[in-house]
Structures are given as C-alpha cells and as structure tokens.
Amino acid sequence: MKLLESENSDTGETSFQTFVRTKGVYVAMTCTMLGLFGGIPILIWFSSVTMISIGSILLLLFLFGAVGLLQWKHFRNHIDMEYRHYAMFAFTGFGMFMINITLLLNYTVRIAEHTETYTIIWINNYNHKTEIAIGGVNSNVEGKVNVFLNEHNTEVPEHTKKITIVFKKGLFGFDMIGDCKFN
C-alpha cells in the first residue's frame, strides 16, 4: 500500500491520483472501445428477446449519456482528458454499459406475466422454419414471435387459427415472450 499512499512532493498527489490523472484517458478510451465493439452485439441480442423499439434504445442511450456527461464536473479535475473525449466515453462507454445493465436486469428479474390471444392470418412452414402473420399486433411483436418459434423449432399446424402469447414483464417494464400456445 506504500505505492498508493506515497505522496509526490511536487504536486501533493498520491501515486494513485497521479496514475488516474495521467492514465485515466486510456482507461476511458478502453471503455469506449469495449462499449462499441462489445456492447453493441450484447445490445443486439437483448433487443432480439425484449419488446423494445429502436427509438427506446436511442432514448435510453441519450439519457444515460447525459447522466455520464453530468459527471464531468467531478472528473475534470482528476483526469487529464478533453471534454470531447469524455463526451465520447459518456455515450459509448458509460451509456452503452448502462443500457446493457438495464436490459440484463429486465431480462433476469421478472415481475409479472400476462397472456393475450390473437388471430393468425396466415402460416408458412418451410425448411424447418415457421413464419406467421398475426392480426392485431404491431410488427415488433410479430417479429419477436417468429424469432421465438424458430428458436424453439416450433412448427405451427396449418389448421391453427389462434395463438396465445405469454408475455413476461421485466423489472423495467419491457415485455419478453415467455411462450406461445396454439388453439
């Protein structure tokens, strides 16, 4: 612990404070690259299993990035970084991390479940893949149902006219498809 507690006589900083001030920009840029190249594929997977629109994702990114920018007042005296670099970190590093944590908590902590029954307009079974059109739902729900059916290798009988979808609501209110039953 002597290394962290030793004080630099010129600046009055501990070794740890000097390290953060001089190398913190590299840590922030590493987080930015991880947010871009690691966070985006994770976000794509979460958006494929969660009923969330691209608009909601962009809104969350903006909100979390803004929260990250609000921290600049605290960090500017402790880190040798320009504001534009910090802004990039705030949106791609901090913002992407917070979106993925939010969707992870939404995915793992389920707070409610409800079912809804819809009419099937048409069914197309081909090459062990199923595609259905559902009346009364938006294209986001219909697409998630088709992804669910193909991931679970569910082939829909041609005479089926109704589908009951079990929605599971996560901690932050985003729905996920829990099951699909055919009537």
Secondary structure, DSSP 8 states (H G I E B T S, - for coil): -HHHH-B-TTT--BHHHHHHHHHHHHHHHHHHHHIIIIIHHHHHHHHHHS---HHHHHHHHHHHHHHHHHTHHHHTTTS---HHHHHHIIIIIIIHHHHHHHHHHHHH-EEEEEEEEEEEEEEEEETTEEEEEEETS-HHHHHHHHHHHHHTT----TT--EEEEEEEEETTS-EEEEEEEE-
